[in-house]
Amino acid sequence: MKSAAHTTFGDPVDVMTSADIPLPEPKDGEVRIRMILSPIHNHDLWTVRGEYGYKPTLPAVGGSEAVGTVEAVGAGVDAAMIGQRVAAAGIHGTWAEYFIAPAAGVIPLPDTISDEAAAQLIAMPFSAISLLDFINVSEGDWVVQTAANGAVGKIFAELARSKGIHTVNLVRRKAAVAELEAMGLENVISTDQDGWKEQAQALIGEVGAKAAVDSVGGAMGEDLVDLLGWQGELITFGTASGAPLTLNSGALIFKHITVKGFWGSKVSEMMEPAKRVGLITELVTLAATGKLTLDAGGVFAIDEITQAVTAAQTSGRTGKILIRP
């Protein structure tokens, strides 16, 4: 079968190639899924570089989420699953015509959810909804988030608004402001404009934000702490700039700031099963009713993996880059 794989770690544009590999066989408790669409997430690219929390054994097939149709089942799995369209995430090797997933972890999907939305329904949306559950905020509180035009940022803002939580949505380029405002997001501010921090502070008020979520890194950490109030929380979610997070010791001390890391896959792993099911059910319901926006920024075949990862690393995209068989 065709796959998009790498034999060394490095820049995905340089190391990802199309490769023929054996068709995988499902073991006990597993299913084999015929891939329909699979997204390219930032963590997939960091994994290919060898710089993520998970480092695969080489050679490795890329990808960690997909929508597909169950084609075969292993021992102990109900054969009635064959033919079901399902979403799967938190797995490895989805950039292939077929991949293996634990039967207990796949999610059957209603027909009202498109393939484009279903392909990216779990990883980023679940990170957003579990992040909102993770931080100490409630109705009426303010949260500042960077990278608001990213997949998690857009979903986080939508979910927060549905719960009466206010967000200040920071982006790094002025053009992204119009994009998010067209989606209906409020309080969008570009940090490449003079006076952006004063603008954010005027929205939040003198009490300050209850929490801030950073996906940029570098000196942005200091700016976010300035916007936090007493006993505020700074959650670091990513580092788009690649720069170490810098903080002002005085501001941390005098405001009693708490700094936490958030790794979605680990939070999911440690979450009570009942809570996980509840959050996923909420996401599926939102997607099925059209209240969760999950756009595609382009679709590429497995044979076009170089073009696909190039597009995924190009700024200005309005949706996820997806891979098809």
Secondary structure, DSSP 8 states (H G I E B T S, - for coil): -EEEEESS-S-HHHH-EEEE-------TTEEEEEEEEEE--HHHHHHHHT-SS----SSEE--SEEEEEEEEE-TTS-GGGTT-EEEEES-S--SBSEEEEEGGG-EE--TTS-HHHHTTSSHHHHHHHHHHHHS---TT-EEEES-TTSHHHHHHHHHHHHTT-EEEEEESSTHHHHHHHHTT--SEEETTSTTHHHHHHHHH-TT-EEEEEESS-TTHHHHHHHHEEEEEEEEE---TT-------HHHHHHHT-EEEE--HHHHHHHS-HHHHHHHHHHHHHHHHTT-S---EEEEEEGGGHHHHHHHHTSTT-SSEEEEE-
